[in-house]
């Protein structure tokens, strides 16, 4: 894993200093090496920059930008099956200098063109320059594990693994996009393909761009679409057959992600997903896997006893680190640098903590993200299956009346329930669902924090909606569960979880790998009938059955903990100064985007006891911290 950056300048004004500045801005992504390539013609100048985190082929033969014949590449990520593809290419007459997946990509592109992407199992974003045809090829992996930002204005094209690189180019002009700010208030991140700045975008997952530099056209082409697999007829298959095939795919996905020339570990929380990855990898190994867990007991984040028991049963080499609430709080000031687009998921804090701990021992860590989206593990899926049909039987006027009554009652005033995990947020979302019970609105309600009406009150500018994957009509003949899973795969997983893990791990130069996001798994799981995912009242049934072959059900069965932190409590106590600093009249007014009086009311209501407003306050503070660092 690395950082890439570069430009295509049809004005010829970009310099070596521009390229080096962009590339060095990504040093945290690749502290082990640095390289640039610049070539100019009478029509354009192209620059490619790379920061290296050495994982495979540690010698100078793995250095980037890498050249082969007329092709030059900068590449971020890993192609796990590169050895098999390399063997295939050797049979076709290709000769290689080293054991590098980067070199394999160059040869694969030379042999197959854009169709090379169909051969790759991995995570990637890369740019290839063909000096003979004067073309560029830009590609991103199927799930969007590796990021790629694009800027286009006045004949200048910039690209980079992170937005911060653009700020180092003399031709970059930043203008905050109002619709993007509004979308951030809804989702807590900027939905793909949009970006916080005008003229910026993200290349969509499963897409590539191939364009001549004589007539450049940024027109992404889709080479993979998860909806294609949800749209296929459901497989007629027995539970046992599904278990065997899923376990085979899982084992292959996990083993591929152990390919490395540096030490590899596994994040182990003790939950089903990370236990599955750990168990399948440890099963046929004589050496003990390195596993890592953190706990922050004084804020109620403590899965360490569960992870410890799993590690003992599987005989891993386990590292358990206990952190304090202050350790977590101290990280908050660093977040805006690494999350250089507004991002409000507070679990970025513990994710960064566990990355720091792992980096002390390994350079690569396997994570288990995606299990809930692929195998149907979220609590909201259970709610959709259990209650959507029942809710639709309640007359609309009655549901809306119930929502109106809830508006008058604070979540923090409801006995017993107010102490439940994440109850205040769930309470807010239930109001929206009561008003509209369609599949799409249920998912939007579960995904949105601020409503369109609330944004119109908060913002000095009228709400402007961005088109997102929620607006797609590609999904056909779906069940409510399939709809929810497909939407989460394209939205929450992409824009929240994967962005969070990429920035958190890269903040400490740690490569995070995602075996549960192997495209072969989702292609298979999407075709499985719902009853193999949610069965006998159990979410994620199929994955759980596989785990129970290694760890007893009695050990695994417990409530889902998540990676939440007590942000509402912190904002009233330890982070009160942060709240008062960033949500002050002077700072709010300075943005020109927010109505101070409305934010003041929200702030005062929260401090007066409306606990359910805590996450909204955090969204606003996170934006203001980002604005202070990058938006001015």
N, C-alpha and C positions, 0 to 999 in steps of 0.2 A: 504494500500500500504506500502511496506517495501523494505528492501534490503536483498538479500540472497547471500551467498557465501559458498564455500566449496571445498573439494578435495576428490579424490579417488587415493590413492598412493600405487602402487603395489611394491614399494621399501621399504615402511614402514618408510620413512625418515621424513615425515611431522610431525610437532609438534603442540602442543596446541598454542604456540606463533604464528605460521604461521596462524592458523585458526582465532585467535583473531585479528591479524593484518589485515587480509583480511576483517573480519567482521566490525571492527571499521573504516575501510576506507570508509564504506557506512553509517556512522553515520547520515549524512544529510538526508538520505532516511528514517531513523527510529530513531529519538532521544528519543523515549519513553521507549525503553527496548532493552535488549541484551541477547542472549543465544547461547550456543554452544553444540554440541554433537560429541563425538569421540568414535569410536569403532574399534578395531583391531583384526585381525585373523593372522594366520601364512602366509596367502596369500596376505593380503591387509590391509590398514588402511583407514577408511572413516571418514571425518569430515564434519559436517553441521553447518553453522553459520547463524544467523538471527539478523537484526536490525528492531525494531518494531516501526511503526507509528500506534498508537491505533485508530481504526475506528469502529470495531465491537467487542463485548465482551471485554469491557475495563478492566475486572478483570484479575487476574493471570491465569485464566482458558483459556485465549486466547494467552498465551505466547508460543513462538516457540524457538527452535525446539519442535514439539509436537509429543507425542508417543501414539499409540493405538495398543495393542497386539504386533505383530512383526514389525509394520510399524512406521517409524519416518519421519517427513516431515519438510521442510522449504518451505515457500510459499510467493510469492509476488503478490498482486492483490486483486481482489474481485470476489466472485461468487454471483451474485445478487439474483439468484433464490434458494439460499441454503435452505431456509425454506421449500419450496415445495419438494426439493430433500430429505431433512431430514425427512419430514413426510412420504414420500415414503419408505425410509429406515427403519423407525420405524415400518411400517406395515410388513416389512420383518424380524423383530426381533431385529433390532439394538437399543441400548440404548445410550443416549448422556448425557454428563456431563454439557454442556453449550450451549449458542447460538452463535456458532462460525462456520463460513464457512470453516475454516481450519480443524476443527474436522470432518465436513461433508465430506470433500475431502478424508480423511483417510478411513472413513467407505464406501464411494462410491467406492474407489479403492479396498478395501477389498471385496466388493460385486461384482463389475463388471469388475475389472481390467482396462485395457486401454480404454474400452468402456465407462467408467465413463465420459470421455471427451464429449461424445455426449449429456450428460444431462446438461452440464454447460452453463449458460448464464453469460458471464463475461469477465474479463481481467485477465490473469494469466501467471506466470511462476513458476514452482515448481519442487522439487526433492523429491522423496520418496525412502527411503531405506527399503528393506524387509530383515530383519536379518534371517528369517527362510529359505527362498529360496536363500538368498544371491544374491539379484537382486537390480538394481536401475531402477527407472522410472522417466524420465525427460520429461516435457511437456511445451508447449508454446501455448498461445491463438491463435485464428483463424486469427485475423488481425495483430497480432504482437504488440499490445499496450504495453505489458510488455516485456522488453528486457531480453535476457539471452546469455551470452558469455561463450565460451568453449575453454579451452587450453588443448592440448594433445601432450606430448613429453616424450619419454624415461620412460614409465610406470607411468607418473604422469598426472592425469586428474584434471583440475581446472574448476570451474564454478562460475559465479557471475553476479549480475545485472548490474555491470559496470566494465569496464576494469581495473580501478584503483586498484581494489582489488587484481588483479594478481601480481601487483608490490610489494605487501606486503608478498608474499610467497617466501621463500628462494630458491625454486626450479624453479621459473619462469625465463626463458631466453628470452629476447626480441630481435627480429631481424625484422627490418622494411621490409615489403613486397613491392618490387618495383611495381608489378602489382597493388597493392592496392593504392599506391600513384598515379599512372596513372589514375586509376578509380576515385579517389578523384578529380583530376583535371577535369575530365569529368563531374561528377555529383555533386560535392560539399559535398559528404559524401561517405562512403565506402558501396557499395551495398551488401545486404544480399545474401548469407551467409558468405561473406568474411569479413576480418578484417585487420586492419592496420599492425598487427604483424603476422609473419609466425607462423604456428602451432596453430593459434587462428581462431575461427569461431563464427558465431551467429547461434543458432538454428532457423531454418526457422519457420515462423508462420504456425499454423495448423499442426505441426509435434510433434512427441514424439519419445523418445528412450527408449526401454526396453531391458536391457542386464543383463546377468549373470555376476557376478564378478569373477567367475572361469575362464571365457573366454570372457573378456570385448570386446564389438564390438559397436562402435559408428556408428550405422546405422539408421538414422532417418526414421521414418515411417509417411507418410502423412495420417491424419485422416479427413482433410477438405481442399477443394480447391475451390476458387472462380470461377475458370474457369468452373467447373462442372455446375454452374448455368447460366453462359453466354452461355454455349453450349446447354442448354435445349431449346426446341421450344418456341418461344415467345407466351405469353398469348394472347388469343383473349378476349379482355376485353374493356368495355366502359371507357371513361375518368372518369365518376362519380364513377364507381366501383373501379377503381384504386385509386382515391382520398380517398374513404372511407377505403379501406384496408390499404393503406399507413399510413393514420392518425391513424388507430387502432394500427398498429405496432409501430409507433412513440410514441404514448402515453404510450404503454407498456414499450418500451425501456427507456423512460425518467423517468417513475415512478420507475422502478427497480433501477435506479441509484440515487434515493433519499434515499435508504436504508442505514442508518448510525446511530451510537450512538453518533456522534459529529456533530457540525453545518455544514450545506451544503449551498453553494452559486452557482451562475451561472455567467460565463463570458458573458457579453452582449455588443456586438459591435454596435448593431443596424442594422446589416445586416440580410439577410434572415435566415441563419442557426441558429444563436444564438437567434433571435427573435422567430423562430419556437419552439425551446426548451423551452424558457421562457414562451411563450404563452400557450403551451400545459400543462405545469406544473402549471401555475398560475390559469388556467381556473376553476378548481373545488376546489381550496384551499381558506380557510377563512383567513389563515395567509399569510402575504406578503413574497414572496421569497426575499432572499438577492441577489442582482445583482451588478456587478462590471464593471466599465469601466475606462480606463486610456486615457489620451490624452497628446500629446507632440506638442502643437500648433506651436512652433517655428521651427519645422521641417516638418510641413504640415501633421502630423499624428493627426487628430482630428475628430473622429467619435462621440465625446461626445454629441454634440447637438442632433444627431439622436438617440443615445442610451437613452438620457434623455427623449425624446418624447415617445419612445417606453415604457420605464419604467413607465412614467406617465399614459399612456393609459392602461397599464396592472396592475397598482397599486402595483408595487414591491417596496421593501425597497432598494433604489438605492444608491450606493456609487460611486462617480465620483472623480477621482484624476487627477490633472494636474501635469505633470512632465516637466522638462526642458530638453533641448538637453544635458546639462551637466550630468543630472541624467543618461541618456542613455549611454553617452560616458564613464562615470565612471564604468559601468558594464563590459566594454570590457576586462579589465585586469583579471576579474574573470572567463571569459568564458572557457579558456583552462583547468581549474581544473574540471569543471562540464562536459564539452564536451571532454572526455578523449580519443576520437578518432577524427581525423581531421573532422571538420564540418564548413561549410562556409555560412550557411543561416543566414544572418544578422538580420532577424526577430526574431532570438533567443533573441536579446536584448530587444525589447518591450514585448516579451512573458515572459521573466524573470521579467520585471518591473511589469506587471499586476499580476503575481503570488505573488510577494512581497506584493502588496497592498491587494490582497485577503486574504493572510495568516494572516493579522492583525485581520481579523474578522471571518474566517472560517478555517476548516481543510480539507474540501472536496469542490472542485469546478467542476461543469459540464462545459465542453467545447463542442464546436460544430464542431469539425474537422471531415472531411470525407464527408460533404454534397456535395462538388463539385465533388468528385469521384463517389459517389453513385447516385447522381441525375443529373449529367452532368452540372456543373456550371462554369467551367473554360472558359476563353475567347478563349483558344486554340481549344476547341471543336467546337466553332462557326466557327473559321477559317478553321478547317479541313472540316466541313460540307459544308461551303460556297465556299471554294477555291481549295480544292484538285482536284476535277474533272476538274475545269477550268485550273489549272496549268498543268495538264497532257495533255491538248490539245495544249499547247505551245511546239513547237519543242525543243528538248533537247539542241541544240546548242544555241538557243535564250535565254533559261533560264540561261545557264551557262555564256553567255555573259553579261546578266543583273547582275549576281552575281559578275562578274569581275569588272564591272563599280562601283558597290557598294563598293568594296574593296578600291577604290580610293577616295571615298567620306566619310568624317567623319560624324557620326550621329549628332554630335554637331554643324555641319554647315548647317543643314537643317532647314529652318525657320518654325516656328509654331510647327512642329512635335517634335522638340527637347525638347519641354517643356512638352510633354505628359508623363504620368506615365510609367516608365520602358521602354521608347522608345529605348534607346541605346542597351539594351539587346535584344529586339525584332528585332531590325535592324540586329544584328549579326546572329540571328537564321534564319532570312529570307534568308540570303545568302546560308546557307546550304540546306534549303528546295528547293530553286531554282535549286540546283545541282541534287537533287534526290527526287522525289515526291511520293515514295512508302509510305504506311501507317507506316511501321516500321521505315523508315528513317525520316519521319516527326516527329514521337514521339522521336526518338533518337536525332534529331536536336533540338527539343524543350527542351530536357533533358540535352544535353551536353553543356558545356561551351567551354572548350578547345577541339579542334579536334585532331584526331590521328596525323595528320601532325604537328600541333602546339606542341603537347607533345613531339614528336621526336626532335623538335628543342630545347625545353626547358630542356629536360632531358638528363643526361649524359648516359642513358641506353635506348636501343631500346624499343619502345612501346610494352607492353605485355597486351593483352586483357583478362579480366576476364569474365567468363560466368555469365550472369545475367538473370533475368526474361524476359528481352527483347528477349532472344534467345529461349524462350519456344515455342514449336509447339503444345501445348495442346489446344489452342483456335481454334475452328473450325467454318467455315461458318459465320464469323463475319462481321458486318458492320464497317465502319471506326470509328463511334462513340463508338461502343462496344469495339473495339480494344483499343482505346485511354483510355477509362474508366478502363478496366481491367488492362492495363499496369500501369496506374497511381496508382491503388489500390495496386499493387504488388511492386511498385518501389518508386515513389515520396512520396506517403502517408506513406509507411513503413519506408523508410530510411531517409527521411527529416522531415516530419511533426510530426510523432509519436516520433521520437528520440528527436526532438526539444522540444516538449511539456513535455515529460517524464523528461528530464534533467532540463528544466526550472522550472517546478513545484517542482520536488524533491530537487532542490537547496535550497528551503525554506521549505522543509518538508510539502508540500501541495499535497494532492491526487487529480489528475485530472481524471475525468471520461468522457467517450466518448459515449453518447447515439446514435449518428448517425452511430456508428460502431457496433451496435448490429448486430450479424450475420444474424438474421432473416430478417433484413431490406435489406441487400445486396442480400441475397438469393432471395428475392421477386423482388427487383428493377432490378436485372440482367435479369430477365425474361420478363420485360416490353418492349414493342416496343419503338423504338427510338422516335416516334412522341409524346410520352407522357413525354419525357424528354426535347426535343427541339421542340417547337411548336409555330407556328405563329411568328417566329423570336425571341422567348424568350427562353433563357437557363434556366435549372432547373424549367421547367414549372410546373411539378407536385407538387414540394415542395412549390412553390410560390402560387399556388392555395390554398393550405392548410393554408399558412400564411395569405392570403387575407381574410380568414374567421374571422380572429382575429384583423388584422390591415389593414386599407384601402390601396389599391394599390397606391394611390396618395402619401401616406406617405413613402411607401417602395421603390418606383421606383427612383433610382439614380445610378450613376456609381459606380462600385465596387472599393473600396479603397485599400483593402489589408492591410498588416501590414509592408509595406516597409519603410525603412529609407534612408535618402540621403547619402548613403555611399560614393558615388563619390565625393560629395562636402566636406564631412568630411576628406577624405583622402588628399585633397589639402589644407585643413585649420587646423581644430582642431586635426586631426590625422596625420598630416604631420610628426611629430617626430616619430610616430609609424612606418610609412612607411619607413622613412630613417633608423630607427634602425634595423628593421627586413629584409628589402630588401637592405642590405649592402653586399658588396663583401665578407667580412669575414664570415658573417653568412651563406650566400648562399653556399659558397665554403665548409663550415664546414659540410654540410649535405651529400656531395658527390653525390647528386642526381640531382642537377640542374646546368645548363650551365649559368654562371653569365652573359656573354655577351648578351645572348638572353633576360634574365630577365632585364638587364640594358636597353636594347632597348625598351622593353615593358613599363618599368617604365618611361623612358624619353618621350615616345610617349604620355602616359597618362598625364603627367605633362605639356606637350606642348599643350594639348587641346583635345586629343582623349578620350572623356568622356566614350565611349563605352568600353574602356579597364578597367574601374574602378572596375567592379565586378571581373575581372581576377586578378587584383592587390589584391583585398580583399581575394580571394581564396588563393593566395600565402602567404599573411600576416597571414591568419588564420592557414595555415599549419605550418609556421615558429614559430608562438606562441605556437602551440601544440608541435612542435619538441623541443622547448626550455624547455617545462614543462615535457614532457613524452618520447620524442624520443631519447634523448642523452644516 
